[in-house]
Amino acid sequence: MSAAPPQIFAPERRAAIVRRAAALQRAADAPRYLAEDIAEDTLERLGFLRHQPGTALVLGDLSGAVAGALAAAGAQVTIPDLEMSLDQPWSAAGFDLIVAALALDTVNDLPGALVHARQALAPGGLLLVTLLGAGSLPALRAIMLAADGDRPSPRLHPQVDVRAGAQLLQRASLADPVADSRSLVVRFSSFSRLVGDLRAQGLSSALVQAGPPLTRVAYRRALAAFADRAGPVGKVTERFELLTLSGWRR
């Protein structure tokens, strides 16, 4: 009998994060650059692979950008409940394409979730999973370390690199597994805007053992660290490493 996976993320916290982000995405000026990048990348990959899905399951698409792009390309898109448990076998199946847009970053059993995704594909179906990969958010990491001072707290999620991603695909028995990463660089004029963009795109901390809220003193240190990094230009450059895992069900 295999051991249960470690509980790194709190499902109830993740659900609250998703609900809040979905509400924030209703605003006309909500940040959607991550979802829009994933939508564009998805269409490019489908074109390169000459895969024209008739049916698609889209997970984690808080803004609707990915689902909208696939529907415009002719796919019949299914969007499950945003709070659907991805650690358990999925009820829906038989899809030509499954796209998980930052939906599997906070599952406690990522290998198991990939197996469930493979089982939900039709034979010849394609899985595309995008995660916030290793090396993401270096500016925020440095700012939070400065804010916490001598007693750093867990603030950011564990991140998967390309090598580990490829191994995960092999463990899930997906055919022709490919793991690759691309960078998306965004400049922020304030610390609050950086944090707000992450919150609105569902990237707040869902850790079981998350760090405590910043005190007023720690928050002032964070603002000072942001200002130091911004320098005379007044903006901090942040980097998102988007790791995409792809594989087929044969």
C-alpha positions in Angstrom: 0.0 0.0 0.0 1.5 3.3 -1.1 2.0 6.1 1.4 -0.3 9.1 1.2 1.3 12.2 -0.4 2.5 14.9 2.0 -0.1 17.6 2.6 1.7 20.7 1.4 -1.3 22.6 0.3 -4.6 23.2 2.1 -7.6 22.3 -0.1 -9.9 24.7 1.7 -7.4 27.6 1.3 -7.0 26.8 -2.4 -10.8 26.8 -2.8 -11.0 30.2 -1.2 -8.2 31.6 -3.4 -10.0 30.3 -6.5 -13.3 31.8 -5.5 -11.7 35.2 -4.8 -9.7 35.2 -8.0 -12.8 34.2 -10.1 -14.6 37.2 -8.6 -11.7 39.6 -9.3 -11.5 38.4 -12.9 -15.0 39.9 -13.5 -13.5 43.4 -13.4 -12.8 44.8 -16.9 -9.3 45.8 -16.0 -8.3 42.5 -14.2 -4.8 41.2 -15.0 -5.1 38.3 -17.4 -1.6 38.2 -19.0 -0.8 34.7 -17.7 -4.0 33.2 -19.0 -3.7 35.1 -22.3 -0.1 33.8 -22.7 -1.3 30.2 -22.0 -4.2 30.6 -24.5 -1.8 31.8 -27.2 0.7 29.1 -26.5 -2.0 26.4 -26.5 -3.1 27.4 -30.0 0.5 27.5 -31.3 1.2 24.0 -29.9 -2.0 22.6 -31.4 -1.1 24.1 -34.8 2.4 22.7 -34.6 1.2 19.3 -33.6 -1.6 19.4 -36.2 -4.0 18.3 -33.5 -7.6 19.6 -33.9 -9.6 18.6 -30.8 -13.3 18.2 -31.2 -13.7 18.2 -27.4 -11.6 19.9 -24.8 -11.6 20.1 -21.0 -10.1 23.3 -19.6 -9.1 23.5 -15.9 -8.0 26.6 -13.9 -9.1 29.1 -16.6 -10.3 31.9 -14.3 -10.5 34.5 -17.0 -12.0 32.3 -19.7 -9.1 33.2 -22.1 -8.1 29.6 -22.8 -11.7 28.3 -23.2 -12.6 31.2 -25.4 -9.6 30.6 -27.7 -10.4 26.9 -28.1 -14.0 27.5 -28.7 -13.2 30.0 -31.4 -11.0 27.4 -33.0 -13.9 25.0 -33.2 -13.6 22.8 -30.0 -16.5 21.9 -27.8 -15.2 23.1 -24.5 -16.1 21.7 -21.0 -15.3 23.9 -18.0 -15.8 22.0 -14.7 -16.4 23.5 -11.3 -13.4 25.7 -10.4 -13.3 23.9 -7.0 -13.2 20.5 -8.6 -10.9 18.1 -6.6 -8.0 17.2 -8.9 -6.4 14.8 -6.4 -9.3 12.3 -7.0 -10.3 10.4 -10.2 -12.2 12.7 -12.5 -15.8 12.0 -13.4 -15.5 13.5 -16.9 -13.6 11.5 -19.6 -13.1 11.0 -23.3 -11.6 14.4 -24.2 -9.4 15.0 -27.3 -7.6 17.7 -25.3 -7.1 18.6 -21.7 -5.6 22.0 -20.8 -4.7 22.7 -17.2 -3.8 26.4 -16.9 -2.1 26.8 -13.6 -4.6 24.4 -12.1 -2.3 21.7 -10.8 0.2 23.9 -9.0 -1.5 23.3 -5.6 -2.5 19.7 -5.7 -0.9 17.5 -3.1 -0.6 14.5 -5.4 0.7 15.9 -8.7 1.8 12.5 -10.1 -1.7 11.2 -9.3 -3.4 14.2 -10.9 -1.5 13.6 -14.1 -2.6 10.0 -14.1 -6.2 11.1 -13.6 -5.8 13.5 -16.5 -4.4 10.8 -18.7 -7.4 8.6 -17.9 -9.8 11.4 -18.8 -8.3 11.6 -22.3 -9.7 9.7 -25.2 -7.2 7.5 -27.1 -5.1 9.9 -29.1 -5.9 12.8 -26.8 -3.4 15.4 -25.8 -2.6 16.8 -22.3 -1.2 20.3 -21.9 -0.4 21.3 -18.3 1.1 24.7 -17.5 2.7 25.3 -14.1 4.5 28.2 -12.5 7.9 26.6 -12.8 11.2 26.8 -10.9 12.8 30.2 -11.0 9.5 32.1 -10.9 9.0 35.3 -8.9 12.6 36.0 -7.9 11.9 39.6 -7.0 9.0 38.7 -4.7 11.1 36.0 -3.1 13.8 38.5 -2.3 11.4 41.2 -1.1 9.7 38.8 1.3 13.0 37.6 2.7 13.9 41.2 3.4 10.5 41.7 5.0 10.8 38.7 7.3 14.3 39.7 8.4 16.1 37.1 10.6 13.1 34.8 10.8 12.0 33.9 7.2 8.7 32.3 6.8 7.3 30.0 4.0 5.7 32.4 1.5 6.0 30.9 -2.0 4.9 27.5 -3.3 7.4 24.8 -4.2 8.1 24.9 -7.9 8.8 22.2 -10.5 11.7 22.4 -12.9 11.9 21.0 -16.5 13.7 17.8 -15.5 11.3 17.0 -12.7 8.4 17.8 -15.1 9.6 15.3 -17.7 9.9 12.6 -15.0 6.4 13.3 -13.9 5.1 12.8 -17.4 6.9 9.5 -17.6 5.5 8.3 -14.3 2.0 9.1 -15.6 2.6 6.8 -18.6 2.0 9.6 -21.2 3.4 9.0 -24.6 5.9 11.4 -26.3 6.3 13.4 -23.1 7.8 16.9 -23.5 8.6 19.4 -20.8 9.7 22.9 -21.7 9.7 26.4 -20.1 9.4 29.9 -21.3 9.7 33.2 -19.4 7.2 36.0 -19.1 8.6 39.3 -17.8 6.3 41.9 -16.2 7.2 45.3 -14.7 5.5 46.6 -11.6 5.3 50.1 -10.3 4.3 49.2 -6.7 4.5 46.3 -4.3 0.7 46.4 -3.9 0.2 46.0 -7.7 2.5 43.0 -7.7 0.6 41.3 -4.9 -2.7 42.3 -6.3 -1.9 40.8 -9.7 -1.0 37.5 -8.1 -4.1 37.5 -6.1 -6.4 38.2 -9.1 -4.8 35.4 -11.0 -5.2 32.8 -8.3 -1.6 32.7 -7.2 -1.9 33.5 -3.5 -0.3 31.1 -1.0 -2.3 27.9 -0.3 0.4 26.4 1.9 -0.7 24.4 4.9 2.1 25.9 6.9 2.0 29.4 5.4 3.9 32.3 7.0 2.0 34.7 9.3 0.6 37.9 7.8 3.2 40.7 7.6 3.3 43.0 10.6 3.4 46.7 10.0 7.1 46.8 10.5 7.6 43.8 8.1 5.3 45.5 5.5 7.4 48.7 5.7 10.5 46.5 5.1 8.8 45.0 2.1 8.0 48.4 0.6 11.6 49.5 1.2 13.0 46.4 -0.5 10.7 47.0 -3.4 11.8 50.6 -3.7 15.5 49.5 -3.6 14.9 47.1 -6.5 12.9 49.7 -8.4 15.7 52.2 -8.3 15.4 55.4 -10.3 13.1 53.9 -13.0 10.5 53.3 -10.3 9.6 49.8 -11.5 10.5 46.2 -10.5 10.9 43.5 -13.1 9.4 40.2 -12.1 9.7 36.9 -14.0 7.2 34.1 -14.4 8.7 30.8 -15.6 5.8 29.0 -17.4 6.6 25.3 -17.4 4.4 23.3 -19.9 4.1 19.5 -19.7 2.6 17.7 -22.7 1.9 14.1 -23.5 -0.5 11.8 -25.3 -2.8 9.0 -24.4 -2.2 6.1 -26.8 
